């Protein structure tokens, strides 16, 4: 199965993992924030909800253009279309609506944390993208100064899932981690850690594929990151429509999540509904046009 994992100082940001060993992977107590900044030095604007335009930049090498939206900076090289960047930006913006169900103070705190910890998502073209040695070094330099935990690929199968998943990785790794540390913290003391352990123990979340991540603290961070995504994606009931049909996560619907893993659903219900929303079908379906 293909999964996308950003490994600092490595050219391989997604791996084809086929585990044939009998080793059992467990969620360890050590969790390493390898891709998340710990110094809140980012600039926070007056308008937290601003959606910018695609502009050229040399601030994020090897990328040549950027788009700022709701505390997240999308960066790309010229092969990525401006239209795709705009669609991703609209998707992010719709995740943070103003309505009667939102706790505006908490939502603003989440967005502030995305800005403060300099959240950056690279966009790359297709599954066969590559970097030169010089570009790899520039990427590592950019990653060292920003919270950069994964990538979004344009023009691949399951495009909607690809976009939503990797937006959520950054929102959970940075925004939720710092806004809800007791609930969503990337640590062994959070509710996220507890419900992840429960899902693994009950056989709903198979983490054996992460055996290829040698550093145990990074492995635990990735396991938590992926489970946080699965809770929200399933809570939004997107899997039946946008896939994937097969994955390490066996729960297919919101109702199934509610009945089989009620503590995971409760974590989603008690926190996510107050700060985020699922993007509209029109916005998501635009990626299929």
N, C-alpha and C positions, 0 to 999 in steps of 0.2 A: 504494500500500500504506500502511496506517496503522501508524505507529510512535509510541511514547510517549517523548518526550524532554523532560526538565525543563530549561528555559532560564531562568536567573535573571533577575528583573526583567522578566518577560514574562508575559502572560496566556495565551500559547499553549503548553500543556504537552504536547500531542500534535498532530501535523500530518499532513494528507493530502498526501503527497509524490509528485508525478508528474514525473519528470525526463525531459524530451524533448531535452535538449541533448546534444551529443557530448562534453562535458567528462568527463574521467576523474578520479575521486576517488582519491587516494592517502593512505595512512596516513603522516602527517607525524611528524617526530622530536619536535616540541614537543607535550607532553601537559599540558593545564591541568586542575588539580584544582578545577574551578569549583563543584562541589557537595559536596566532601568537606572536612571540617574538618581543619586541620593542628595545632590546639592540643588536646592530650589532657586536656581539663578536665572531662570527664564523670565522674559519680559511679559507682564500681564497687561493687556490693553483695557481701555475703559469698556469697550463693547466686546464682551466675552463670546458673543454669538456671531461675530463677523464672518462673512464668507467672501474671500478675496477672488481675484482673477489669476489665471495662469500668467506668470511673469518669468523672465529670464533671471538666472542667479548664478553666482559663483561661490556662494556661501556653503554649499553642500556637495563638494566634489565626491564622486565623479558626475554628479547630476547637474543638469543645465537649466532646469526650470522648476518652479515650485508653485504651490497653491496653498494658502492658509485658510483653515476652516475650523471654527470651534475648538481652538487649542491644539489642533493637529496640523502639521506641515506635511503635505504630500510633495514628494520630490521625484523627478523622473529625468531620463535622458530624452533626446529628441525623437526616438522611435515610438514613444508613447504619445498617443493622440491627445490633444487638448480636450476633445470631447469626452474621452474616457476619464480624464482627471476631473472634469466638471461633474460627470455622473457620480463619481466616488464622493466628491464634495457634497453634492445634494444628499446622498445617502447618509453621510455623517451628520449633516445639518438636521435631517429629519429624525435622527436618533435622540435629539435634544430639543423637544418641542416645548412650547408654552401652552399648557392647558390646565384644567381644573384638577387633574390627578397628580400633577408635578409639584414636588416640594422645591420651590424656586431657589431657596437658600442653599439646599444641598446640591442641587443641580449646578448652581454657580460655583460652589466649592469644587465640584468635580472638574468643571471646565477650567477653573483657575489652576488646579493641579496639573492638568494636561499642558497648560502654558508654562507653569513654573518648572516642570521637569522636562521641558523641551521635547515633546513627543513628535517623532518623525516617522513617516511610513514611505519607504521606497516603492515605486511602481516600476515593474520590468515587463518586457514583452515576451510572451510565450514561455513554454517550459524549457526551451533550449537556450535561454539567454546565458551570456557569459561575460567575464571581465578579463581584461589584460592584467598583468602583474601590477602595473602602475595604477590602474583603476581599483584593483583590490586594496592596495595600500591607502588610496584616497578614501575608499569606502570605510575602511577600518578607522581612519582618522575622524570621519564624520560620525561614525557610530560611537566613538569614545566621548564625544561631547554632547550627545543627544540620547534620549530614550528611544532606541531603535531595535525592536524585538522581532520583526518579521517583514515580509514583503507581500505586495499584491501583484499578481500576474495578469496582464491583459491578454485576451484572445486564447483562453483555455477552456476545456470542458467544465461544467458546473460553475459558470462565471459568477452567478449570484452568490453562491456559497463562498467562493474564493474571496469576493469583496467583503461580505459581511463578516466572515471568520476573521480576517486579518485586521479589519477595523476593530473588532471586539477584542482581539489579542492586546492591542495597544490601550484600549479603553480600560480593560480589566487590569493589565499589568501596571499601568500608571494611574489612571483616574480612580478606579475603584480601590486599588491597593492603598492609595494615600487618603482617600476620602472615607472609606469604610475599613480601617485596618483590622478591627475585630471580626468583621464579617468576611471581607474579601482580601485580606492581607495575604501576600505571598510569604507565609510563615507557617510554622507548625502549630501555632496557637489560634489560628483563625477558624471560623465556621467553614470556610471553603475547604480547608485542609480536612476537617472532620467529615464533611459530606463526600469529599473525594475518596477518602479511605473507605467509607461505607459503600460507595458505588463499586469500588474495586473488589471489596470483600464479597459483595453479593453477585459479582460476575457481570455487572452491566457495563463496566468500563475496563477494557483489556489494555493494560499498559506495557505488555511484554515487548512491543515494538520499540520502546524507548531504551532498550538494552544497549543500543549503539551509542548512546550518549554516555561517555565514560565518566565525566565529572558528576558525582552524585548530587551535589547541590544544584547544578544546572538541570540535571534530569528531573529533580523534584519540581523546580520552577516550571519547566515545560509541562509536566503532568498536571500541575495546578492550572496553568494557563489554558491548556486544552480543555480541562473539565469546566472551567469557568465559561468558556465559549459554548460548550455543549449545553450547559444549563440554560443560558440565555437564548441561544438559537432554538432549542427545543421549547422553551417557554413561549417563544414567539411563534411556534408551530410552523416553522419554515421547511422542515426536512421533507415532508411528504411532497411538497411542490418543487423544491430546489435541490434535493439530495443532501448527502449521498445515500445511495441504497445500501452500501456496505461500509462499515468503518469499525473503529475500536469501540464505538458507543452503540449499544444495541437498542436504546430507547428511541422510538420513532415519532411519538406525538406528545403534545402537552398533557393530554389526559393520562397517558401511560407514565409520564414523569411524575405526575401528581399522585398516582396510585402506587407505583412501585418504589419511588424514592421521595416520600413526602417531605423529608428534611431539606433535600435539595430544592424542591419546589418552593418550600417556605422561605428559604434564603432568597430566591428569585423574587417571590411575591412581596416580601417585606422590605426590599431595598431597590431592586431594579425598576419596579413600577413607579417609584417616586422620583426617579431621575432620568429615565430613558423610555423610548418607545420604539416599536418596530417600524422601519421605513415602510412607506406605502407600497402596495402592489405595483402601482404605476411606475414608481421610481425603480423598484427592483427589476421589473420586466423590461425596463429600458435597456438593461445590459444584454438582453436576448435579441434585440433588434439588429 
